[in-house]
Amino acid sequence: MNGQLISEVTATSNDYEISTANLADGMYIARIIIENKVETIKFTK
């Protein structure tokens, strides 16, 4: 884990998908902020 910011997006609706097609295989951490609530998820590609 390098701790680098890979992407930052602002969703325009409550139903939003982020493509991982351009990411290299590996482990990632996503931080999601909705109405001042923060959730962190880990995923692998």
mmCIF file of the N, C-alpha and C atoms, coordinates in Angstrom:
data_MODEL
# 
_entry.id   MODEL 
# 
loop_
_atom_site.group_PDB 
_atom_site.id 
_atom_site.type_symbol 
_atom_site.label_atom_id 
_atom_site.label_alt_id 
_atom_site.label_comp_id 
_atom_site.label_asym_id 
_atom_site.label_entity_id 
_atom_site.label_seq_id 
_atom_site.pdbx_PDB_ins_code 
_atom_site.Cartn_x 
_atom_site.Cartn_y 
_atom_site.Cartn_z 
_atom_site.occupancy 
_atom_site.B_iso_or_equiv 
_atom_site.pdbx_formal_charge 
_atom_site.auth_seq_id 
_atom_site.auth_comp_id 
_atom_site.auth_asym_id 
_atom_site.auth_atom_id 
_atom_site.pdbx_PDB_model_num 
ATOM 1   N N  . MET A 1 1  ? 0.844   -1.175 0.000   1.00 0.00 ? 1  MET A N  1 
ATOM 2   C CA . MET A 1 1  ? 0.000   0.000  0.000   1.00 0.00 ? 1  MET A CA 1 
ATOM 3   C C  . MET A 1 1  ? 0.889   1.238  0.000   1.00 0.00 ? 1  MET A C  1 
ATOM 4   N N  . ASN A 1 2  ? 0.688   2.084  -0.993  1.00 0.00 ? 2  ASN A N  1 
ATOM 5   C CA . ASN A 1 2  ? 1.506   3.282  -1.113  1.00 0.00 ? 2  ASN A CA 1 
ATOM 6   C C  . ASN A 1 2  ? 0.865   4.520  -0.510  1.00 0.00 ? 2  ASN A C  1 
ATOM 7   N N  . GLY A 1 3  ? -0.438  4.487  -0.253  1.00 0.00 ? 3  GLY A N  1 
ATOM 8   C CA . GLY A 1 3  ? -1.112  5.648  0.301   1.00 0.00 ? 3  GLY A CA 1 
ATOM 9   C C  . GLY A 1 3  ? -1.289  6.780  -0.679  1.00 0.00 ? 3  GLY A C  1 
ATOM 10  N N  . GLN A 1 4  ? -1.351  6.479  -1.965  1.00 0.00 ? 4  GLN A N  1 
ATOM 11  C CA . GLN A 1 4  ? -1.516  7.506  -2.973  1.00 0.00 ? 4  GLN A CA 1 
ATOM 12  C C  . GLN A 1 4  ? -2.977  7.679  -3.340  1.00 0.00 ? 4  GLN A C  1 
ATOM 13  N N  . LEU A 1 5  ? -3.397  8.917  -3.582  1.00 0.00 ? 5  LEU A N  1 
ATOM 14  C CA . LEU A 1 5  ? -4.732  9.197  -4.069  1.00 0.00 ? 5  LEU A CA 1 
ATOM 15  C C  . LEU A 1 5  ? -4.767  8.841  -5.550  1.00 0.00 ? 5  LEU A C  1 
ATOM 16  N N  . ILE A 1 6  ? -5.637  7.914  -5.915  1.00 0.00 ? 6  ILE A N  1 
ATOM 17  C CA . ILE A 1 6  ? -5.741  7.466  -7.308  1.00 0.00 ? 6  ILE A CA 1 
ATOM 18  C C  . ILE A 1 6  ? -6.782  8.268  -8.064  1.00 0.00 ? 6  ILE A C  1 
ATOM 19  N N  . SER A 1 7  ? -7.900  8.543  -7.406  1.00 0.00 ? 7  SER A N  1 
ATOM 20  C CA . SER A 1 7  ? -8.991  9.253  -8.072  1.00 0.00 ? 7  SER A CA 1 
ATOM 21  C C  . SER A 1 7  ? -9.860  9.949  -7.030  1.00 0.00 ? 7  SER A C  1 
ATOM 22  N N  . GLU A 1 8  ? -10.453 11.037 -7.430  1.00 0.00 ? 8  GLU A N  1 
ATOM 23  C CA . GLU A 1 8  ? -11.414 11.734 -6.581  1.00 0.00 ? 8  GLU A CA 1 
ATOM 24  C C  . GLU A 1 8  ? -12.570 12.150 -7.474  1.00 0.00 ? 8  GLU A C  1 
ATOM 25  N N  . VAL A 1 9  ? -13.768 11.731 -7.125  1.00 0.00 ? 9  VAL A N  1 
ATOM 26  C CA . VAL A 1 9  ? -14.941 12.050 -7.944  1.00 0.00 ? 9  VAL A CA 1 
ATOM 27  C C  . VAL A 1 9  ? -16.035 12.614 -7.050  1.00 0.00 ? 9  VAL A C  1 
ATOM 28  N N  . THR A 1 10 ? -16.903 13.398 -7.653  1.00 0.00 ? 10 THR A N  1 
ATOM 29  C CA . THR A 1 10 ? -18.082 13.907 -6.974  1.00 0.00 ? 10 THR A CA 1 
ATOM 30  C C  . THR A 1 10 ? -19.295 13.327 -7.678  1.00 0.00 ? 10 THR A C  1 
ATOM 31  N N  . ALA A 1 11 ? -20.083 12.558 -6.947  1.00 0.00 ? 11 ALA A N  1 
ATOM 32  C CA . ALA A 1 11 ? -21.268 11.928 -7.520  1.00 0.00 ? 11 ALA A CA 1 
ATOM 33  C C  . ALA A 1 11 ? -22.366 12.962 -7.711  1.00 0.00 ? 11 ALA A C  1 
ATOM 34  N N  . THR A 1 12 ? -23.149 12.770 -8.755  1.00 0.00 ? 12 THR A N  1 
ATOM 35  C CA . THR A 1 12 ? -24.249 13.686 -9.028  1.00 0.00 ? 12 THR A CA 1 
ATOM 36  C C  . THR A 1 12 ? -25.597 13.101 -8.629  1.00 0.00 ? 12 THR A C  1 
ATOM 37  N N  . SER A 1 13 ? -25.586 11.854 -8.122  1.00 0.00 ? 13 SER A N  1 
ATOM 38  C CA . SER A 1 13 ? -26.817 11.224 -7.656  1.00 0.00 ? 13 SER A CA 1 
ATOM 39  C C  . SER A 1 13 ? -26.474 10.229 -6.555  1.00 0.00 ? 13 SER A C  1 
ATOM 40  N N  . ASN A 1 14 ? -27.489 9.672  -5.914  1.00 0.00 ? 14 ASN A N  1 
ATOM 41  C CA . ASN A 1 14 ? -27.260 8.696  -4.848  1.00 0.00 ? 14 ASN A CA 1 
ATOM 42  C C  . ASN A 1 14 ? -26.842 7.340  -5.384  1.00 0.00 ? 14 ASN A C  1 
ATOM 43  N N  . ASP A 1 15 ? -27.092 7.076  -6.652  1.00 0.00 ? 15 ASP A N  1 
ATOM 44  C CA . ASP A 1 15 ? -26.737 5.805  -7.276  1.00 0.00 ? 15 ASP A CA 1 
ATOM 45  C C  . ASP A 1 15 ? -25.575 6.056  -8.231  1.00 0.00 ? 15 ASP A C  1 
ATOM 46  N N  . TYR A 1 16 ? -24.374 5.725  -7.808  1.00 0.00 ? 16 TYR A N  1 
ATOM 47  C CA . TYR A 1 16 ? -23.179 6.078  -8.572  1.00 0.00 ? 16 TYR A CA 1 
ATOM 48  C C  . TYR A 1 16 ? -22.229 4.899  -8.633  1.00 0.00 ? 16 TYR A C  1 
ATOM 49  N N  . GLU A 1 17 ? -21.680 4.623  -9.797  1.00 0.00 ? 17 GLU A N  1 
ATOM 50  C CA . GLU A 1 17 ? -20.707 3.546  -9.968  1.00 0.00 ? 17 GLU A CA 1 
ATOM 51  C C  . GLU A 1 17 ? -19.381 4.123  -10.418 1.00 0.00 ? 17 GLU A C  1 
ATOM 52  N N  . ILE A 1 18 ? -18.311 3.545  -9.908  1.00 0.00 ? 18 ILE A N  1 
ATOM 53  C CA . ILE A 1 18 ? -16.967 3.964  -10.298 1.00 0.00 ? 18 ILE A CA 1 
ATOM 54  C C  . ILE A 1 18 ? -16.302 2.806  -11.012 1.00 0.00 ? 18 ILE A C  1 
ATOM 55  N N  . SER A 1 19 ? -15.812 3.040  -12.202 1.00 0.00 ? 19 SER A N  1 
ATOM 56  C CA . SER A 1 19 ? -15.138 1.997  -12.973 1.00 0.00 ? 19 SER A CA 1 
ATOM 57  C C  . SER A 1 19 ? -13.737 1.755  -12.425 1.00 0.00 ? 19 SER A C  1 
ATOM 58  N N  . THR A 1 20 ? -13.377 0.490  -12.305 1.00 0.00 ? 20 THR A N  1 
ATOM 59  C CA . THR A 1 20 ? -12.022 0.131  -11.879 1.00 0.00 ? 20 THR A CA 1 
ATOM 60  C C  . THR A 1 20 ? -11.206 -0.415 -13.047 1.00 0.00 ? 20 THR A C  1 
ATOM 61  N N  . ALA A 1 21 ? -11.698 -0.240 -14.264 1.00 0.00 ? 21 ALA A N  1 
ATOM 62  C CA . ALA A 1 21 ? -11.045 -0.793 -15.445 1.00 0.00 ? 21 ALA A CA 1 
ATOM 63  C C  . ALA A 1 21 ? -9.620  -0.279 -15.627 1.00 0.00 ? 21 ALA A C  1 
ATOM 64  N N  . ASN A 1 22 ? -9.364  0.968  -15.252 1.00 0.00 ? 22 ASN A N  1 
ATOM 65  C CA . ASN A 1 22 ? -8.036  1.548  -15.468 1.00 0.00 ? 22 ASN A CA 1 
ATOM 66  C C  . ASN A 1 22 ? -7.085  1.338  -14.289 1.00 0.00 ? 22 ASN A C  1 
ATOM 67  N N  . LEU A 1 23 ? -7.524  0.617  -13.251 1.00 0.00 ? 23 LEU A N  1 
ATOM 68  C CA . LEU A 1 23 ? -6.673  0.354  -12.091 1.00 0.00 ? 23 LEU A CA 1 
ATOM 69  C C  . LEU A 1 23 ? -5.880  -0.935 -12.282 1.00 0.00 ? 23 LEU A C  1 
ATOM 70  N N  . ALA A 1 24 ? -4.655  -0.934 -11.813 1.00 0.00 ? 24 ALA A N  1 
ATOM 71  C CA . ALA A 1 24 ? -3.838  -2.144 -11.835 1.00 0.00 ? 24 ALA A CA 1 
ATOM 72  C C  . ALA A 1 24 ? -4.369  -3.128 -10.793 1.00 0.00 ? 24 ALA A C  1 
ATOM 73  N N  . ASP A 1 25 ? -4.089  -4.401 -10.973 1.00 0.00 ? 25 ASP A N  1 
ATOM 74  C CA . ASP A 1 25 ? -4.473  -5.400 -9.984  1.00 0.00 ? 25 ASP A CA 1 
ATOM 75  C C  . ASP A 1 25 ? -3.818  -5.072 -8.650  1.00 0.00 ? 25 ASP A C  1 
ATOM 76  N N  . GLY A 1 26 ? -4.567  -5.253 -7.569  1.00 0.00 ? 26 GLY A N  1 
ATOM 77  C CA . GLY A 1 26 ? -4.018  -4.987 -6.243  1.00 0.00 ? 26 GLY A CA 1 
ATOM 78  C C  . GLY A 1 26 ? -5.105  -4.688 -5.236  1.00 0.00 ? 26 GLY A C  1 
ATOM 79  N N  . MET A 1 27 ? -4.698  -4.253 -4.042  1.00 0.00 ? 27 MET A N  1 
ATOM 80  C CA . MET A 1 27 ? -5.632  -3.875 -2.978  1.00 0.00 ? 27 MET A CA 1 
ATOM 81  C C  . MET A 1 27 ? -5.840  -2.367 -2.993  1.00 0.00 ? 27 MET A C  1 
ATOM 82  N N  . TYR A 1 28 ? -7.083  -1.971 -2.742  1.00 0.00 ? 28 TYR A N  1 
ATOM 83  C CA . TYR A 1 28 ? -7.432  -0.554 -2.732  1.00 0.00 ? 28 TYR A CA 1 
ATOM 84  C C  . TYR A 1 28 ? -8.308  -0.250 -1.533  1.00 0.00 ? 28 TYR A C  1 
ATOM 85  N N  . ILE A 1 29 ? -8.321  0.995  -1.116  1.00 0.00 ? 29 ILE A N  1 
ATOM 86  C CA . ILE A 1 29 ? -9.196  1.478  -0.066  1.00 0.00 ? 29 ILE A CA 1 
ATOM 87  C C  . ILE A 1 29 ? -9.991  2.644  -0.650  1.00 0.00 ? 29 ILE A C  1 
ATOM 88  N N  . ALA A 1 30 ? -11.311 2.577  -0.482  1.00 0.00 ? 30 ALA A N  1 
ATOM 89  C CA . ALA A 1 30 ? -12.175 3.656  -0.964  1.00 0.00 ? 30 ALA A CA 1 
ATOM 90  C C  . ALA A 1 30 ? -12.814 4.332  0.240   1.00 0.00 ? 30 ALA A C  1 
ATOM 91  N N  . ARG A 1 31 ? -12.793 5.639  0.246   1.00 0.00 ? 31 ARG A N  1 
ATOM 92  C CA . ARG A 1 31 ? -13.458 6.400  1.308   1.00 0.00 ? 31 ARG A CA 1 
ATOM 93  C C  . ARG A 1 31 ? -14.652 7.099  0.679   1.00 0.00 ? 31 ARG A C  1 
ATOM 94  N N  . ILE A 1 32 ? -15.828 6.832  1.235   1.00 0.00 ? 32 ILE A N  1 
ATOM 95  C CA . ILE A 1 32 ? -17.072 7.364  0.704   1.00 0.00 ? 32 ILE A CA 1 
ATOM 96  C C  . ILE A 1 32 ? -17.678 8.292  1.754   1.00 0.00 ? 32 ILE A C  1 
ATOM 97  N N  . ILE A 1 33 ? -18.012 9.505  1.326   1.00 0.00 ? 33 ILE A N  1 
ATOM 98  C CA . ILE A 1 33 ? -18.593 10.492 2.239   1.00 0.00 ? 33 ILE A CA 1 
ATOM 99  C C  . ILE A 1 33 ? -19.975 10.870 1.705   1.00 0.00 ? 33 ILE A C  1 
ATOM 100 N N  . ILE A 1 34 ? -21.001 10.622 2.528   1.00 0.00 ? 34 ILE A N  1 
ATOM 101 C CA . ILE A 1 34 ? -22.369 10.971 2.162   1.00 0.00 ? 34 ILE A CA 1 
ATOM 102 C C  . ILE A 1 34 ? -22.992 11.702 3.348   1.00 0.00 ? 34 ILE A C  1 
ATOM 103 N N  . GLU A 1 35 ? -23.382 12.943 3.114   1.00 0.00 ? 35 GLU A N  1 
ATOM 104 C CA . GLU A 1 35 ? -24.028 13.756 4.142   1.00 0.00 ? 35 GLU A CA 1 
ATOM 105 C C  . GLU A 1 35 ? -23.278 13.697 5.476   1.00 0.00 ? 35 GLU A C  1 
ATOM 106 N N  . ASN A 1 36 ? -22.005 13.985 5.452   1.00 0.00 ? 36 ASN A N  1 
ATOM 107 C CA . ASN A 1 36 ? -21.130 14.022 6.625   1.00 0.00 ? 36 ASN A CA 1 
ATOM 108 C C  . ASN A 1 36 ? -20.906 12.667 7.292   1.00 0.00 ? 36 ASN A C  1 
ATOM 109 N N  . LYS A 1 37 ? -21.319 11.577 6.650   1.00 0.00 ? 37 LYS A N  1 
ATOM 110 C CA . LYS A 1 37 ? -21.030 10.226 7.139   1.00 0.00 ? 37 LYS A CA 1 
ATOM 111 C C  . LYS A 1 37 ? -19.913 9.658  6.273   1.00 0.00 ? 37 LYS A C  1 
ATOM 112 N N  . VAL A 1 38 ? -18.914 9.086  6.919   1.00 0.00 ? 38 VAL A N  1 
ATOM 113 C CA . VAL A 1 38 ? -17.757 8.554  6.202   1.00 0.00 ? 38 VAL A CA 1 
ATOM 114 C C  . VAL A 1 38 ? -17.725 7.036  6.346   1.00 0.00 ? 38 VAL A C  1 
ATOM 115 N N  . GLU A 1 39 ? -17.572 6.350  5.211   1.00 0.00 ? 39 GLU A N  1 
ATOM 116 C CA . GLU A 1 39 ? -17.415 4.904  5.233   1.00 0.00 ? 39 GLU A CA 1 
ATOM 117 C C  . GLU A 1 39 ? -16.172 4.561  4.430   1.00 0.00 ? 39 GLU A C  1 
ATOM 118 N N  . THR A 1 40 ? -15.380 3.667  4.937   1.00 0.00 ? 40 THR A N  1 
ATOM 119 C CA . THR A 1 40 ? -14.166 3.229  4.275   1.00 0.00 ? 40 THR A CA 1 
ATOM 120 C C  . THR A 1 40 ? -14.310 1.755  3.938   1.00 0.00 ? 40 THR A C  1 
ATOM 121 N N  . ILE A 1 41 ? -14.069 1.417  2.665   1.00 0.00 ? 41 ILE A N  1 
ATOM 122 C CA . ILE A 1 41 ? -14.147 0.019  2.254   1.00 0.00 ? 41 ILE A CA 1 
ATOM 123 C C  . ILE A 1 41 ? -12.824 -0.386 1.597   1.00 0.00 ? 41 ILE A C  1 
ATOM 124 N N  . LYS A 1 42 ? -12.477 -1.653 1.741   1.00 0.00 ? 42 LYS A N  1 
ATOM 125 C CA . LYS A 1 42 ? -11.303 -2.206 1.081   1.00 0.00 ? 42 LYS A CA 1 
ATOM 126 C C  . LYS A 1 42 ? -11.788 -3.139 -0.016  1.00 0.00 ? 42 LYS A C  1 
ATOM 127 N N  . PHE A 1 43 ? -11.093 -3.105 -1.156  1.00 0.00 ? 43 PHE A N  1 
ATOM 128 C CA . PHE A 1 43 ? -11.428 -4.038 -2.232  1.00 0.00 ? 43 PHE A CA 1 
ATOM 129 C C  . PHE A 1 43 ? -10.179 -4.419 -2.990  1.00 0.00 ? 43 PHE A C  1 
ATOM 130 N N  . THR A 1 44 ? -10.234 -5.551 -3.655  1.00 0.00 ? 44 THR A N  1 
ATOM 131 C CA . THR A 1 44 ? -9.133  -6.002 -4.500  1.00 0.00 ? 44 THR A CA 1 
ATOM 132 C C  . THR A 1 44 ? -9.583  -6.092 -5.933  1.00 0.00 ? 44 THR A C  1 
ATOM 133 N N  . LYS A 1 45 ? -8.649  -5.923 -6.810  1.00 0.00 ? 45 LYS A N  1 
ATOM 134 C CA . LYS A 1 45 ? -8.933  -6.062 -8.239  1.00 0.00 ? 45 LYS A CA 1 
ATOM 135 C C  . LYS A 1 45 ? -8.027  -7.105 -8.804  1.00 0.00 ? 45 LYS A C  1 
# 
